[in-house]
Amino acid sequence: MNSSATTLDQTRPILPVRLINGCGTLLDKSRIPRTRIRAVDLIETAKRRSGLDDFGRGDFFEGLSRLLDSCQREAQLNLIGRTVLRADLVRILCSRLFIQRDRKAYPSIARQEIREPLFIVGLPRSGTTVLHTLLALDPEHRVPLTWEVMTPSPPTSDNEKRRIQRAISSCNCFNWLAPTFRQVHPVGAELPQECVSLMAPTFMSDQFDAMYYVPSYRAWFFRQDLRPVYEYHRRFLQHLQVRHNARRWVLKAPTHMFASPSLLAVYPDALFVQTHRAPLDAMTSVSSLITILRRVFSDAVDPLTVCREAIDYWSNTLDRFLRERDRLAERRICDVDYAEIRRDPLAVVRRIYTHFGWSLSAKVGQRMRRALGSQLQERNGLHRYDLSQFGVQEAESAARFAAYCDRFGLVARRKHASGERAEKLVKR
């Protein structure tokens, strides 16, 4: 394999995956009609599998129906994509049923208070994962972990090892389907998880748009009032908090910037860390990530479309968030630069603690240093990407981010002699 090739160039399904999807293509060409997945059928399957029928308050049927329609009309899913879609949606529906059952069985869940949660936001691929991983090492902090988001019930430590093992198997399966994805983003059952997954049971979540090309669902989603989504997000946090509490939640998802008024309506005392990076570098990196991810589920992913959508979405989202953040007191938001995170992540962490008046103990600092050191022992590989693969007109795209760059003293794109970027993962 050419070591100078971009990660996107190196990404190709392994032979068994190609054979499975090839069988699916042959079936599609036959006269055997494909059975469409319907929301009502998935709901009945989840009820039967869980033995429950109360999904709790809040409508989710329209979101589920629109997502299914968009996936089946637009996403061009391969056989693995269709299989994963159905299994994932049934799992999410079952989680919603179990969460509602637990909320009745454990009255303490509804009494949980979520105080001053910290949201790490910023352009995607701007160091948010590194900061989330490091801040998670402080016992004062609580983060959603992949395994507990996948199987949140029961809200106790019962069957914890089995639930973790189930999540490990799921992560291993994904790594088998997409072996190069680990070079782009860490995947692990006990790693911190982006909290857009907490919104998935409402079926209004950016999680689905990242996995599948669903333009009609995306357009519908952008028009919705997202306050009920954040209310469910809070209910999910309450559920997780019963099992394990800490002084504050540390949460991460760049897309929170899109819906900050809804977020602040539910979490009026929220704190923020905003990371900053040259926008076109961030857009190229996230477009590479999404292209690699979507190619697990579809054989017809267009990198140019992915990048065009990313530039559109993130330029508009930044403009929206910058207007909203001006209403916040300065003490509630801390700005950090991606280059600083790459150069000295611990110095950035110390600055965050100082900004918010938190105490960073020597023991926690040492734990963070060991975590950073251990990543040097791991074979994570590099995420390599190149702007030219995504058909970006640099001057035109830079204009979309001009106001953001002017405000924070950024250039649209950091210049490298090779024209290629490479990122090293930092894992927990």
C-alpha positions as CSV (number, residue, x, y, z in Angstrom):
1,M,0.0,0.0,0.0
2,N,1.4,3.4,-1.0
3,S,2.3,5.2,2.3
4,S,2.0,8.6,0.6
5,A,-1.6,8.0,-0.6
6,T,-4.4,9.7,1.2
7,T,-6.5,7.6,3.6
8,L,-9.4,7.9,1.2
9,D,-7.2,6.4,-1.5
10,Q,-6.3,3.5,0.8
11,T,-9.9,2.8,1.8
12,R,-11.4,-0.2,0.1
13,P,-13.7,-2.8,1.5
14,I,-12.0,-6.2,2.3
15,L,-12.9,-9.1,0.0
16,P,-15.6,-10.7,2.2
17,V,-17.4,-7.4,2.4
18,R,-17.2,-6.9,-1.4
19,L,-18.6,-10.4,-1.9
20,I,-21.5,-9.8,0.5
21,N,-22.4,-6.5,-1.2
22,G,-21.9,-8.1,-4.6
23,C,-24.6,-10.7,-3.7
24,G,-26.9,-7.8,-2.8
25,T,-26.3,-6.1,-6.2
26,L,-27.2,-9.4,-7.9
27,L,-30.4,-9.6,-5.9
28,D,-31.2,-6.0,-6.9
29,K,-30.8,-6.8,-10.6
30,S,-33.1,-9.8,-10.3
31,R,-36.9,-9.6,-10.5
32,I,-37.3,-10.4,-6.8
33,P,-38.8,-7.2,-5.3
34,R,-37.0,-5.7,-2.4
35,T,-39.1,-5.4,0.8
36,R,-39.1,-1.8,2.0
37,I,-38.4,-1.1,5.6
38,R,-41.4,0.6,7.2
39,A,-41.5,2.5,10.5
40,V,-44.5,0.6,11.8
41,D,-42.7,-2.7,11.2
42,L,-39.6,-1.6,13.1
43,I,-41.7,-0.3,16.0
44,E,-43.5,-3.6,16.2
45,T,-40.3,-5.5,16.1
46,A,-38.9,-3.4,18.9
47,K,-42.0,-3.9,21.0
48,R,-41.9,-7.7,20.5
49,R,-38.1,-7.9,21.2
50,S,-38.3,-5.9,24.4
51,G,-41.7,-7.0,25.6
52,L,-42.6,-3.3,26.2
53,D,-44.9,-0.8,24.4
54,D,-44.4,2.6,26.1
55,F,-42.0,4.8,24.3
56,G,-42.6,7.8,26.6
57,R,-43.6,11.3,25.7
58,G,-42.6,13.0,22.5
59,D,-43.3,12.2,18.9
60,F,-40.7,10.3,16.9
61,F,-42.7,8.6,14.2
62,E,-42.3,11.4,11.6
63,G,-38.6,11.5,12.1
64,L,-38.2,7.8,11.8
65,S,-40.4,7.7,8.7
66,R,-38.6,10.5,7.0
67,L,-35.2,8.9,7.8
68,L,-36.3,5.6,6.4
69,D,-37.8,7.1,3.3
70,S,-34.7,9.2,2.6
71,C,-32.3,6.2,3.2
72,Q,-34.3,4.0,0.8
73,R,-34.8,6.6,-1.9
74,E,-31.5,8.6,-1.8
75,A,-28.7,6.9,0.2
76,Q,-28.1,4.1,-2.4
77,L,-27.4,1.6,0.4
78,N,-25.6,-1.6,-0.3
79,L,-26.6,-4.9,1.4
80,I,-24.5,-4.2,4.5
81,G,-25.9,-0.7,4.6
82,R,-29.5,-1.9,4.6
83,T,-28.8,-4.6,7.2
84,V,-27.0,-2.2,9.5
85,L,-29.8,0.5,9.1
86,R,-32.5,-1.9,10.1
87,A,-30.5,-3.4,13.1
88,D,-29.4,0.0,14.3
89,L,-32.9,1.5,14.2
90,V,-34.4,-1.5,16.1
91,R,-31.7,-1.2,18.7
92,I,-32.4,2.5,19.2
93,L,-36.2,1.9,19.5
94,C,-35.5,-0.8,22.1
95,S,-33.3,1.6,24.0
96,R,-36.1,4.2,24.1
97,L,-38.5,1.6,25.4
98,F,-36.0,0.4,28.1
99,I,-35.2,4.0,29.1
100,Q,-38.9,4.7,29.6
101,R,-39.4,1.5,31.6
102,D,-36.4,2.4,33.8
103,R,-37.7,5.9,34.4
104,K,-40.9,4.4,35.9
105,A,-39.0,1.8,37.9
106,Y,-36.3,4.2,39.3
107,P,-38.0,7.5,40.5
108,S,-34.5,8.9,41.3
109,I,-33.8,9.3,37.6
110,A,-36.3,12.2,37.2
111,R,-34.7,13.9,40.2
112,Q,-31.2,14.0,38.8
113,E,-30.0,17.6,38.4
114,I,-27.6,18.5,35.5
115,R,-25.6,21.5,36.6
116,E,-23.3,23.6,34.4
117,P,-22.6,21.0,31.8
118,L,-19.6,21.8,29.6
119,F,-20.1,21.5,25.9
120,I,-17.0,21.2,23.6
121,V,-17.9,22.7,20.3
122,G,-16.1,24.1,17.2
123,L,-15.5,23.0,13.7
124,P,-15.3,19.3,13.3
125,R,-11.8,17.9,13.2
126,S,-10.5,20.8,15.3
127,G,-9.3,18.9,18.4
128,T,-12.6,18.4,20.1
129,T,-12.0,14.6,20.5
130,V,-8.6,15.1,22.1
131,L,-10.0,17.6,24.6
132,H,-13.0,15.4,25.4
133,T,-10.7,12.4,26.0
134,L,-8.3,14.3,28.3
135,L,-11.1,16.0,30.3
136,A,-12.7,12.6,30.8
137,L,-9.7,11.4,32.8
138,D,-10.7,13.7,35.7
139,P,-12.9,11.9,38.3
140,E,-14.7,15.3,38.7
141,H,-16.0,14.8,35.2
142,R,-18.6,12.5,33.7
143,V,-18.7,11.7,30.0
144,P,-21.1,9.4,28.0
145,L,-19.2,6.2,27.2
146,T,-19.8,4.2,24.0
147,W,-21.0,1.1,25.7
148,E,-23.5,2.7,28.0
149,V,-25.0,4.8,25.2
150,M,-25.4,1.7,23.2
151,T,-27.0,-0.3,26.1
152,P,-28.2,2.3,28.7
153,S,-30.5,-0.1,30.5
154,P,-30.5,-0.9,33.3
155,P,-29.2,2.4,34.9
156,T,-27.1,0.4,37.3
157,S,-23.9,-1.7,37.1
158,D,-25.9,-4.9,36.5
159,N,-24.6,-6.9,33.6
160,E,-21.9,-4.2,33.0
161,K,-19.2,-6.6,31.8
162,R,-21.6,-8.2,29.3
163,R,-22.8,-4.9,28.0
164,I,-19.2,-3.7,27.5
165,Q,-18.4,-6.9,25.7
166,R,-21.4,-6.5,23.5
167,A,-20.1,-3.0,22.6
168,I,-16.6,-4.3,22.0
169,S,-18.0,-6.9,19.6
170,S,-19.9,-4.1,17.8
171,C,-16.8,-1.9,17.5
172,N,-14.8,-4.9,16.3
173,C,-17.4,-5.5,13.6
174,F,-17.2,-1.9,12.5
175,N,-13.4,-2.0,12.4
176,W,-13.7,-5.1,10.2
177,L,-16.0,-3.3,7.8
178,A,-13.9,-0.1,7.7
179,P,-10.3,-1.0,8.7
180,T,-9.0,2.5,7.8
181,F,-11.5,4.4,9.8
182,R,-9.4,4.0,13.0
183,Q,-6.8,6.2,11.3
184,V,-9.4,8.9,11.2
185,H,-11.3,8.6,14.5
186,P,-10.8,6.4,17.5
187,V,-13.4,3.7,18.0
188,G,-13.8,1.8,21.3
189,A,-16.4,0.6,23.7
190,E,-15.0,2.4,26.7
191,L,-14.1,5.7,24.9
192,P,-16.1,8.9,25.3
193,Q,-18.9,9.2,22.9
194,E,-20.3,12.2,21.0
195,C,-23.6,13.1,22.7
196,V,-25.5,13.4,19.4
197,S,-26.1,9.7,20.1
198,L,-28.2,10.7,23.1
199,M,-30.6,12.4,20.6
200,A,-30.9,9.3,18.3
201,P,-34.0,8.0,20.0
202,T,-35.9,11.1,18.8
203,F,-34.8,10.3,15.3
204,M,-33.7,13.9,14.9
205,S,-29.9,13.6,15.1
206,D,-26.9,14.5,13.0
207,Q,-25.7,11.0,13.6
208,F,-27.8,9.7,10.7
209,D,-26.7,12.4,8.3
210,A,-23.1,11.5,9.0
211,M,-23.7,7.8,8.2
212,Y,-25.9,8.1,5.1
213,Y,-26.6,10.5,2.3
214,V,-30.1,11.6,3.2
215,P,-30.6,15.1,1.7
216,S,-34.4,15.2,2.1
217,Y,-34.2,14.0,5.7
218,R,-31.4,16.6,6.3
219,A,-33.5,19.4,4.9
220,W,-36.5,18.4,7.0
221,F,-34.3,18.1,10.2
222,F,-32.9,21.6,9.7
223,R,-36.4,23.1,9.8
224,Q,-37.5,21.4,13.1
225,D,-37.7,22.9,16.6
226,L,-35.0,21.1,18.4
227,R,-35.9,21.9,22.0
228,P,-37.7,18.6,22.4
229,V,-34.6,16.9,21.2
230,Y,-32.5,18.5,23.9
231,E,-35.1,17.7,26.4
232,Y,-34.6,14.0,25.5
233,H,-30.9,14.6,25.6
234,R,-31.3,15.7,29.2
235,R,-33.5,12.7,30.1
236,F,-30.7,10.4,28.7
237,L,-28.1,12.2,30.8
238,Q,-30.3,11.8,33.9
239,H,-30.5,8.1,33.1
240,L,-26.8,7.7,32.8
241,Q,-26.1,9.8,35.9
242,V,-28.0,7.4,38.2
243,R,-25.4,4.7,37.5
244,H,-22.4,7.0,38.0
245,N,-22.4,10.6,39.0
246,A,-19.6,13.3,39.1
247,R,-19.4,17.0,39.6
248,R,-20.1,18.0,36.0
249,W,-20.9,16.5,32.6
250,V,-18.3,17.1,29.8
251,L,-20.0,16.7,26.4
252,K,-18.8,17.0,22.9
253,A,-20.4,17.5,19.5
254,P,-19.5,20.2,17.0
255,T,-23.1,20.2,15.7
256,H,-24.4,21.7,19.0
257,M,-23.5,25.1,17.5
258,F,-26.3,24.6,15.0
259,A,-29.0,24.5,17.7
260,S,-27.5,26.6,20.5
261,P,-30.8,28.4,21.3
262,S,-32.5,25.0,21.9
263,L,-29.5,23.8,23.9
264,L,-29.5,26.9,26.1
265,A,-33.3,26.7,26.7
266,V,-32.7,23.2,28.3
267,Y,-29.3,23.9,29.8
268,P,-29.4,27.6,30.7
269,D,-26.2,27.4,32.8
270,A,-24.2,25.5,30.1
271,L,-20.5,26.3,29.7
272,F,-18.6,26.0,26.4
273,V,-15.1,25.4,25.0
274,Q,-14.9,26.4,21.4
275,T,-12.0,25.1,19.3
276,H,-10.7,27.0,16.3
277,R,-9.0,25.7,13.1
278,A,-8.3,26.9,9.6
279,P,-11.8,26.2,8.1
280,L,-10.8,24.6,4.8
281,D,-8.4,22.2,6.5
282,A,-11.3,21.2,8.8
283,M,-13.7,20.8,5.9
284,T,-11.2,18.6,4.0
285,S,-10.6,16.5,7.0
286,V,-14.3,16.0,7.9
287,S,-15.2,15.3,4.3
288,S,-12.6,12.6,4.2
289,L,-14.1,11.1,7.5
290,I,-17.7,11.2,6.2
291,T,-16.8,9.8,2.8
292,I,-14.9,6.9,4.5
293,L,-17.8,6.3,6.9
294,R,-20.6,6.4,4.3
295,R,-18.7,4.1,2.0
296,V,-19.2,1.3,4.6
297,F,-23.0,1.5,3.8
298,S,-23.0,2.6,0.2
299,D,-21.0,2.0,-2.9
300,A,-22.0,5.3,-4.5
301,V,-20.5,8.0,-2.3
302,D,-19.4,11.2,-4.0
303,P,-16.6,13.1,-2.1
304,L,-17.4,16.3,-3.9
305,T,-21.0,16.2,-2.7
306,V,-19.9,15.5,0.8
307,C,-17.5,18.4,0.9
308,R,-20.0,20.8,-0.7
309,E,-22.5,19.9,2.0
310,A,-19.9,20.3,4.7
311,I,-18.9,23.8,3.6
312,D,-22.6,24.8,3.3
313,Y,-23.5,23.5,6.7
314,W,-20.5,24.6,8.7
315,S,-20.3,28.1,7.3
316,N,-23.9,28.7,8.1
317,T,-23.6,27.0,11.5
318,L,-20.7,29.1,12.5
319,D,-22.4,32.3,11.5
320,R,-25.4,31.3,13.6
321,F,-23.4,30.3,16.7
322,L,-21.3,33.4,16.7
323,R,-24.4,35.5,16.9
324,E,-25.7,33.4,19.8
325,R,-22.4,33.3,21.8
326,D,-22.3,37.1,21.9
327,R,-25.2,36.8,24.3
328,L,-23.2,34.7,26.7
329,A,-21.0,36.1,29.5
330,E,-17.3,35.8,28.6
331,R,-16.7,33.6,31.7
332,R,-19.0,30.9,30.1
333,I,-16.9,30.3,27.0
334,C,-13.2,29.5,26.5
335,D,-11.6,29.7,23.1
336,V,-8.7,27.4,22.2
337,D,-6.7,26.9,18.9
338,Y,-6.2,23.6,17.1
339,A,-2.5,24.4,16.6
340,E,-2.1,24.8,20.4
341,I,-3.9,21.5,21.0
342,R,-1.6,19.7,18.6
343,R,1.5,21.4,20.1
344,D,0.8,21.2,23.8
345,P,-2.6,19.7,24.7
346,L,-1.9,19.7,28.5
347,A,-1.2,23.5,28.4
348,V,-4.6,23.9,26.7
349,V,-6.3,21.8,29.3
350,R,-4.7,23.9,32.1
351,R,-5.9,27.1,30.4
352,I,-9.5,25.7,30.3
353,Y,-9.3,24.8,34.0
354,T,-8.0,28.3,34.8
355,H,-10.7,30.0,32.7
356,F,-13.5,28.2,34.5
357,G,-11.9,28.3,38.0
358,W,-11.5,24.6,38.3
359,S,-8.7,22.8,40.1
360,L,-6.4,20.4,38.1
361,S,-4.7,18.1,40.6
362,A,-1.2,16.8,40.1
363,K,-2.6,13.3,40.0
364,V,-5.1,14.0,37.2
365,G,-2.4,15.9,35.3
366,Q,-0.1,12.9,35.5
367,R,-2.9,10.7,34.3
368,M,-3.4,12.9,31.3
369,R,0.4,12.9,30.5
370,R,0.4,9.1,30.6
371,A,-2.6,8.9,28.3
372,L,-0.8,11.2,25.8
373,G,2.4,9.2,26.1
374,S,0.6,5.8,25.6
375,Q,-0.6,6.9,22.2
376,L,3.0,7.0,21.0
377,Q,3.1,3.2,21.6
378,E,-0.1,2.6,19.5
379,R,-0.2,2.0,15.8
380,N,-2.9,4.5,15.0
381,G,-1.5,5.5,11.6
382,L,-2.0,8.9,10.1
383,H,-5.1,10.4,8.6
384,R,-4.0,11.8,5.3
385,Y,-6.2,14.0,3.1
386,D,-5.9,16.4,0.2
387,L,-8.1,19.4,-0.7
388,S,-7.9,18.5,-4.4
389,Q,-9.8,15.2,-3.9
390,F,-13.0,17.2,-3.0
391,G,-13.2,19.7,-5.9
392,V,-13.0,22.7,-3.6
393,Q,-12.6,26.1,-5.2
394,E,-10.4,27.5,-2.5
395,A,-11.0,31.3,-2.9
396,E,-14.8,30.8,-3.2
397,S,-15.0,28.5,-0.2
398,A,-12.7,30.7,1.9
399,A,-15.1,33.6,1.4
400,R,-17.8,31.5,3.1
401,F,-15.7,31.6,6.3
402,A,-14.3,35.1,6.0
403,A,-16.2,36.6,9.0
404,Y,-15.2,33.7,11.2
405,C,-11.5,33.9,10.2
406,D,-11.4,37.7,10.7
407,R,-12.9,37.4,14.2
408,F,-10.5,34.8,15.5
409,G,-7.4,35.7,13.5
410,L,-7.4,32.6,11.4
411,V,-6.4,31.9,7.8
412,A,-8.9,29.9,5.8
413,R,-6.3,27.3,5.1
414,R,-2.8,26.6,6.5
415,K,-0.3,26.2,3.7
416,H,1.9,23.1,3.4
417,A,4.5,22.6,0.8
418,S,3.1,19.2,-0.1
419,G,-0.5,20.3,-0.3
420,E,-1.3,17.3,1.8
421,R,-2.4,17.2,5.5
422,A,-1.8,14.5,8.0
423,E,-3.3,14.1,11.4
424,K,-2.2,11.8,14.2
425,L,-4.9,10.4,16.5
426,V,-4.8,10.9,20.2
427,K,-6.7,8.1,21.9
428,R,-7.6,7.6,25.5
